[in-house]
Amino acid sequence: MNLQQADLPEPSADARAASAALLRLIAAEIEAGGGWISFARYMELALYAPGLGYYSGGSHKFGDHQAGGDFLTAPELTPLFAGALARQVAQVLAAASPCGIVAGAGSGRLAADLLPALATLDCLPEHYRILELSGELRARQQATLAERAPRFADRVEWLNELPQGFSGCLIGNELLDAMPTHTLRWSDEGETAAVFERGVGLTDGRLTVAERPASGALLDAAQTLKVQAPYRGEISLAARAWVSELARRLEHGAILLIDYGLPRHELYHALRDGGTLRCHYRHRVHDDPFWFPGLSDITSHVDFTAVAEAGHDAGLDVLGYTSQANFLLNCGIGELLQEERVGADDTASADDLRARGAVNVLISPNEMGELFKVIALGRGVPGPLLGFARADRVHAL
């Protein structure tokens, strides 16, 4: 794991102190575990340890440089993202009764833009439930909704856990990539190939990579990939389990998952030896998850084949899979952009230029358009779904 630390802004004294407290917690767990924990457990602590993890602490995650954020998600770029998504959500809600939305919410912008868009389509859900465990993010979401969509506040409620059963549409935007992942090394040394789990240990008080033979469900999953050793990569058992649990609880409706990733045969290609684990700090990407634990987001690419298999094995239909660009274009983001235009025909306003620039980021193959994918899993929802009407890639999973 290489890192040019000079490229990263120096954390504040308070941030370094919070990271040091988290490091002590992680070190104590490593020692209690006999000198080793899985990387998945390390990632869980680094991101979600109560009061100290990246998402559960008080740091500002979403937003631009001026706002002190670490990254921008699609809803922060333009309300046209939610406007296009609303057309797909409306189709799902029309097929599910009673209808509601369950979603992770990030900064709250998706909910604040999606509800008015659904109102315009005359398809407001009975309730909009936000699954959020972070107190800091929940407060930010409430403030965003109060500022941008106050007339819909009575439809929004916050959850600490998924409902036992739900009908409607569940939206997960950049959710799976931040679920804990195991890291592995496939070795061709010796007479037979072997798979090692790359966990976390301590050397002189510093976090280090420590390996042990993979076993159990992780080894089973690794052996199904048939990668050509030597190779290093990740497997997220947590993402698979989460999709399976969602499928069990979905009574009628669809799950829409938007994230960066690839089908299995592309994700575990020899050209990606080294894996896809990445960290995000102040709009910079680095590859050292041990750098000031708790201050950087940690992500890995989603195995969309595993997502589809988990949903299908739990009884859901795979309703579509395509790039974010194709999905948004199918949902009419181009038409929405035209409707958004203001000013004279030959003069673009500042708002118009910003909107066009944001849409370009969302659909350009060199930006988010091809890197991000959309998959739909459902029960009792007739197809074809609008977002996958053209260029559906289910056959590639």
C-alpha positions as CSV (number, residue, x, y, z in Angstrom):
1,M,0.0,0.0,0.0
2,N,1.8,3.1,-1.3
3,L,0.9,6.7,-0.4
4,Q,2.4,10.0,-1.1
5,Q,1.5,11.6,2.2
6,A,2.7,15.0,1.0
7,D,-0.3,15.1,-1.4
8,L,-2.8,14.9,1.5
9,P,-3.7,18.0,3.6
10,E,-2.5,17.8,7.2
11,P,-5.4,16.9,9.6
12,S,-6.2,19.3,12.4
13,A,-5.1,18.6,15.9
14,D,-8.7,17.6,16.9
15,A,-8.9,15.2,14.0
16,R,-5.5,13.6,14.8
17,A,-6.6,13.2,18.4
18,A,-9.9,11.5,17.4
19,S,-7.9,9.2,15.1
20,A,-5.5,8.4,17.9
21,A,-8.4,7.4,20.1
22,L,-9.8,5.1,17.4
23,L,-6.4,3.6,16.8
24,R,-6.2,2.7,20.5
25,L,-9.6,1.0,20.2
26,I,-8.5,-0.9,17.1
27,A,-5.2,-1.9,18.8
28,A,-7.0,-3.2,21.8
29,E,-9.2,-5.4,19.6
30,I,-6.2,-6.7,17.7
31,E,-4.5,-7.7,20.9
32,A,-7.7,-9.3,22.2
33,G,-7.9,-11.3,19.0
34,G,-4.4,-12.8,19.5
35,G,-2.6,-10.2,17.3
36,W,-4.9,-10.3,14.3
37,I,-8.3,-9.1,13.0
38,S,-9.8,-9.4,9.5
39,F,-9.6,-6.3,7.3
40,A,-13.4,-6.4,7.2
41,R,-13.4,-5.9,10.9
42,Y,-10.8,-3.2,10.7
43,M,-12.9,-1.4,8.0
44,E,-16.0,-1.7,10.1
45,L,-14.3,-0.1,13.1
46,A,-12.6,2.6,10.9
47,L,-15.9,3.6,9.4
48,Y,-18.5,2.9,12.0
49,A,-17.0,2.6,15.5
50,P,-19.5,4.6,17.7
51,G,-18.4,8.2,18.0
52,L,-15.0,7.7,16.4
53,G,-15.5,6.0,13.0
54,Y,-15.5,8.0,9.8
55,Y,-19.3,7.8,9.4
56,S,-20.2,7.8,13.1
57,G,-17.9,10.7,14.2
58,G,-18.5,14.4,13.7
59,S,-16.4,15.0,10.5
60,H,-18.0,16.5,7.4
61,K,-18.1,13.9,4.7
62,F,-20.2,15.1,1.8
63,G,-19.6,18.3,-0.1
64,D,-17.1,20.3,-2.0
65,H,-13.7,21.7,-0.9
66,Q,-15.2,24.8,0.5
67,A,-17.7,22.9,2.6
68,G,-14.8,20.7,4.0
69,G,-16.1,17.5,2.5
70,D,-14.2,14.5,1.3
71,F,-16.2,13.7,-1.8
72,L,-19.3,14.5,-3.8
73,T,-22.1,12.1,-4.6
74,A,-24.5,12.3,-7.6
75,P,-27.3,14.0,-5.6
76,E,-25.0,16.8,-4.6
77,L,-24.1,17.6,-8.2
78,T,-27.6,18.5,-9.4
79,P,-31.3,18.0,-8.6
80,L,-31.6,16.6,-12.1
81,F,-30.2,13.3,-10.8
82,A,-33.2,13.0,-8.4
83,G,-35.5,14.2,-11.1
84,A,-34.5,11.4,-13.5
85,L,-34.4,8.8,-10.7
86,A,-37.9,9.9,-9.7
87,R,-39.3,8.6,-13.0
88,Q,-38.0,5.1,-12.2
89,V,-39.1,5.3,-8.6
90,A,-42.6,6.3,-9.7
91,Q,-42.9,3.3,-11.9
92,V,-42.0,1.0,-9.0
93,L,-44.3,2.8,-6.6
94,A,-47.2,2.4,-9.0
95,A,-46.7,-1.4,-8.8
96,A,-46.3,-1.6,-5.1
97,S,-49.1,-1.0,-2.5
98,P,-48.9,0.4,0.1
99,C,-46.0,2.4,-1.2
100,G,-43.1,3.9,0.5
101,I,-39.4,4.5,0.1
102,V,-36.6,3.3,2.3
103,A,-33.2,4.8,1.6
104,G,-29.8,5.7,2.9
105,A,-29.6,9.5,2.6
106,G,-26.1,10.8,2.8
107,S,-26.4,14.6,3.2
108,G,-30.2,14.6,2.7
109,R,-30.0,16.1,-0.8
110,L,-31.5,13.0,-2.5
111,A,-34.6,13.0,-0.3
112,A,-35.0,16.8,-0.5
113,D,-34.9,16.7,-4.4
114,L,-36.7,13.3,-4.9
115,L,-39.8,14.2,-2.9
116,P,-40.6,17.4,-4.9
117,A,-39.9,15.5,-8.2
118,L,-42.3,12.7,-7.2
119,A,-44.9,15.3,-6.3
120,T,-44.6,16.8,-9.8
121,L,-45.2,13.3,-11.1
122,D,-48.3,13.0,-8.8
123,C,-46.6,10.0,-7.2
124,L,-45.8,11.0,-3.6
125,P,-45.1,7.9,-1.4
126,E,-47.1,7.5,1.8
127,H,-43.8,7.7,3.7
128,Y,-40.1,8.3,3.1
129,R,-38.0,6.4,5.6
130,I,-34.3,7.2,6.0
131,L,-32.1,4.5,7.4
132,E,-29.4,6.4,9.3
133,L,-27.3,5.4,12.3
134,S,-25.0,8.4,12.4
135,G,-26.4,11.2,14.7
136,E,-24.3,13.8,12.9
137,L,-25.6,12.8,9.4
138,R,-29.2,12.5,10.7
139,A,-29.0,16.1,12.0
140,R,-27.6,17.2,8.6
141,Q,-30.3,15.4,6.7
142,Q,-33.0,17.0,8.9
143,A,-31.5,20.5,8.3
144,T,-31.3,19.9,4.5
145,L,-34.9,18.8,4.3
146,A,-36.0,21.7,6.4
147,E,-34.2,24.1,4.1
148,R,-35.0,22.5,0.7
149,A,-38.2,20.6,1.1
150,P,-40.1,21.8,4.2
151,R,-43.6,20.9,2.9
152,F,-42.7,17.3,2.7
153,A,-41.2,17.0,6.2
154,D,-44.3,15.2,7.6
155,R,-43.7,12.3,5.2
156,V,-40.1,11.6,6.4
157,E,-39.1,9.5,9.3
158,W,-35.7,8.1,10.4
159,L,-35.0,4.5,11.2
160,N,-32.3,2.8,13.3
161,E,-32.8,-0.5,11.5
162,L,-34.6,-1.9,8.4
163,P,-38.3,-2.6,8.8
164,Q,-39.2,-6.3,9.1
165,G,-41.2,-6.0,5.9
166,F,-41.7,-3.3,3.4
167,S,-43.4,-2.6,0.1
168,G,-42.3,0.1,-2.3
169,C,-38.8,1.1,-3.4
170,L,-35.5,0.9,-1.5
171,I,-32.7,3.2,-2.9
172,G,-29.1,2.6,-2.1
173,N,-26.8,5.2,-3.7
174,E,-23.1,4.6,-3.0
175,L,-23.9,2.3,-0.1
176,L,-22.5,-1.1,-1.0
177,D,-19.0,0.2,-1.7
178,A,-18.5,1.3,2.0
179,M,-19.6,-2.1,3.4
180,P,-16.8,-4.0,5.1
181,T,-14.8,-6.1,2.7
182,H,-12.3,-8.9,3.2
183,T,-8.9,-8.6,1.5
184,L,-7.2,-11.7,0.1
185,R,-4.1,-12.9,-1.7
186,W,-4.2,-15.9,-4.1
187,S,-0.7,-17.5,-4.2
188,D,0.8,-19.8,-6.8
189,E,3.8,-20.7,-4.6
190,G,4.4,-24.3,-3.7
191,E,2.8,-27.4,-5.3
192,T,-0.8,-26.2,-4.8
193,A,-2.5,-22.9,-5.1
194,A,-3.5,-21.3,-1.7
195,V,-5.7,-18.4,-0.6
196,F,-4.6,-16.1,2.2
197,E,-6.7,-13.6,4.1
198,R,-4.9,-10.3,4.5
199,G,-5.9,-9.0,7.9
200,V,-4.5,-6.4,10.3
201,G,-1.9,-6.8,13.0
202,L,0.4,-4.6,15.1
203,T,4.1,-4.1,14.8
204,D,5.7,-1.8,17.3
205,G,2.3,-0.1,17.8
206,R,1.8,0.4,14.1
207,L,-1.0,-1.2,12.0
208,T,0.4,-3.7,9.5
209,V,-0.9,-6.2,7.0
210,A,-0.9,-9.7,8.5
211,E,-1.9,-12.9,6.6
212,R,-3.4,-16.2,7.5
213,P,-5.0,-19.0,5.4
214,A,-8.5,-18.2,4.3
215,S,-11.2,-20.4,5.7
216,G,-15.0,-21.0,5.9
217,A,-17.4,-18.9,3.8
218,L,-14.6,-16.6,2.7
219,L,-12.5,-19.5,1.3
220,D,-15.6,-20.9,-0.4
221,A,-16.3,-17.5,-2.1
222,A,-12.7,-17.1,-3.1
223,Q,-12.5,-20.5,-4.7
224,T,-15.5,-19.8,-6.9
225,L,-13.8,-16.8,-8.5
226,K,-11.2,-18.9,-10.3
227,V,-8.7,-16.1,-10.5
228,Q,-5.2,-16.7,-11.9
229,A,-2.7,-16.6,-9.1
230,P,-0.7,-14.6,-8.0
231,Y,-3.5,-12.1,-7.4
232,R,-4.8,-9.8,-4.7
233,G,-8.4,-8.5,-4.4
234,E,-11.4,-8.1,-2.1
235,I,-14.6,-10.0,-1.4
236,S,-17.4,-8.3,0.5
237,L,-19.4,-11.0,2.3
238,A,-21.2,-8.1,4.1
239,A,-22.7,-6.7,0.9
240,R,-23.9,-10.2,-0.1
241,A,-25.5,-10.7,3.3
242,W,-27.1,-7.3,3.3
243,V,-28.7,-7.9,-0.2
244,S,-30.0,-11.3,1.0
245,E,-31.5,-9.7,4.1
246,L,-33.2,-6.9,2.1
247,A,-34.6,-9.6,-0.3
248,R,-36.1,-11.4,2.7
249,R,-37.9,-8.3,3.9
250,L,-39.1,-7.0,0.5
251,E,-42.7,-7.9,0.2
252,H,-43.6,-6.1,-3.0
253,G,-41.5,-3.6,-5.0
254,A,-37.9,-3.1,-6.0
255,I,-34.4,-2.4,-4.7
256,L,-32.4,0.1,-6.8
257,L,-28.7,0.1,-6.0
258,I,-26.3,2.7,-7.6
259,D,-22.6,2.3,-7.0
260,Y,-19.3,1.9,-8.7
261,G,-18.3,-1.6,-9.6
262,L,-18.2,-4.3,-12.3
263,P,-19.6,-7.7,-13.1
264,R,-17.4,-10.5,-11.6
265,H,-15.5,-11.5,-14.8
266,E,-14.3,-7.8,-15.2
267,L,-13.7,-7.1,-11.5
268,Y,-11.4,-10.1,-10.9
269,H,-9.5,-9.7,-14.2
270,A,-5.8,-10.0,-14.2
271,L,-5.4,-6.4,-15.0
272,R,-6.9,-5.5,-11.6
273,D,-4.4,-7.5,-9.6
274,G,-3.9,-5.5,-6.4
275,G,-7.6,-5.0,-5.8
276,T,-9.8,-1.9,-5.9
277,L,-9.5,-0.7,-2.3
278,R,-9.4,3.1,-2.2
279,C,-9.6,5.8,0.5
280,H,-11.0,9.3,0.1
281,Y,-9.9,12.4,2.0
282,R,-10.5,16.0,1.1
283,H,-11.3,15.2,-2.5
284,R,-8.1,13.2,-2.9
285,V,-7.8,9.5,-3.4
286,H,-5.1,7.4,-1.7
287,D,-4.5,3.8,-1.0
288,D,-3.4,3.6,2.6
289,P,-6.4,2.6,4.8
290,F,-4.0,2.8,7.9
291,W,-3.4,6.5,7.4
292,F,-5.1,8.3,10.4
293,P,-7.9,5.7,10.9
294,G,-11.3,7.3,11.0
295,L,-10.4,10.3,8.8
296,S,-10.7,8.8,5.4
297,D,-13.6,7.0,3.7
298,I,-12.6,3.4,2.7
299,T,-14.3,1.8,-0.3
300,S,-14.0,-1.0,-2.8
301,H,-15.7,-1.8,-6.1
302,V,-18.9,-3.7,-6.0
303,D,-19.2,-7.2,-7.4
304,F,-22.5,-6.8,-9.2
305,T,-22.6,-10.5,-10.1
306,A,-22.6,-11.3,-6.4
307,V,-25.3,-8.7,-5.8
308,A,-27.5,-10.3,-8.5
309,E,-26.8,-13.8,-7.2
310,A,-27.7,-12.8,-3.6
311,G,-31.0,-11.3,-4.7
312,H,-31.9,-14.1,-7.1
313,D,-31.1,-16.8,-4.5
314,A,-33.4,-15.0,-2.0
315,G,-36.3,-15.1,-4.5
316,L,-36.0,-11.7,-6.2
317,D,-36.0,-11.0,-9.9
318,V,-33.1,-9.3,-11.5
319,L,-35.0,-6.5,-13.3
320,G,-32.1,-4.7,-14.9
321,Y,-28.4,-3.8,-14.8
322,T,-26.7,-1.0,-16.8
323,S,-24.4,1.9,-16.5
324,Q,-25.4,5.1,-14.7
325,A,-25.3,7.0,-18.0
326,N,-27.7,4.6,-19.7
327,F,-30.0,4.5,-16.7
328,L,-30.2,8.3,-16.4
329,L,-30.6,8.8,-20.2
330,N,-33.4,6.2,-20.2
331,C,-35.1,8.1,-17.4
332,G,-35.0,11.3,-19.4
333,I,-32.3,13.4,-17.8
334,G,-31.6,15.0,-21.2
335,E,-35.2,16.1,-21.4
336,L,-35.1,17.4,-17.9
337,L,-32.0,19.4,-18.7
338,Q,-33.7,21.0,-21.6
339,E,-36.7,22.0,-19.4
340,E,-34.2,23.5,-16.9
341,R,-32.7,25.8,-19.5
342,V,-33.2,29.5,-18.9
343,G,-32.2,32.7,-20.7
344,A,-32.1,33.5,-24.3
345,D,-31.6,30.8,-26.9
346,D,-28.1,31.9,-27.8
347,T,-27.0,32.8,-24.3
348,A,-26.5,30.2,-21.5
349,S,-27.0,31.4,-18.0
350,A,-24.7,30.5,-15.1
351,D,-27.3,28.1,-13.7
352,D,-27.6,26.5,-17.1
353,L,-23.9,26.0,-17.5
354,R,-23.7,24.5,-14.0
355,A,-26.5,22.1,-14.8
356,R,-25.0,21.0,-18.1
357,G,-21.6,20.5,-16.4
358,A,-23.2,18.4,-13.7
359,V,-25.1,16.2,-16.1
360,N,-21.9,15.8,-18.1
361,V,-20.2,14.4,-15.0
362,L,-23.1,12.1,-14.3
363,I,-23.2,10.6,-17.8
364,S,-19.7,11.0,-19.3
365,P,-17.9,7.7,-19.7
366,N,-14.7,9.4,-18.4
367,E,-16.5,10.6,-15.3
368,M,-19.3,8.8,-13.4
369,G,-21.3,7.6,-16.4
370,E,-19.5,4.3,-16.9
371,L,-17.8,3.8,-13.6
372,F,-21.1,3.7,-11.8
373,K,-23.7,1.0,-12.4
374,V,-27.3,0.6,-11.5
375,I,-29.0,-2.7,-10.7
376,A,-32.7,-3.4,-9.9
377,L,-33.9,-6.4,-7.9
378,G,-37.6,-6.8,-7.3
379,R,-40.6,-8.9,-6.4
380,G,-44.0,-8.5,-8.1
381,V,-42.9,-5.6,-10.3
382,P,-43.7,-6.1,-14.0
383,G,-41.0,-5.1,-16.5
384,P,-39.4,-3.7,-18.4
385,L,-38.3,-0.9,-16.1
386,L,-37.8,2.5,-17.6
387,G,-34.2,2.9,-16.6
388,F,-33.2,-0.3,-18.4
389,A,-35.3,0.0,-21.5
390,R,-32.2,0.4,-23.6
391,A,-28.7,-1.0,-23.1
392,D,-29.7,-3.5,-20.3
393,R,-26.6,-5.5,-19.5
394,V,-28.1,-8.3,-17.3
395,H,-26.5,-10.8,-19.7
396,A,-23.0,-9.5,-18.7
397,L,-23.5,-10.4,-15.0
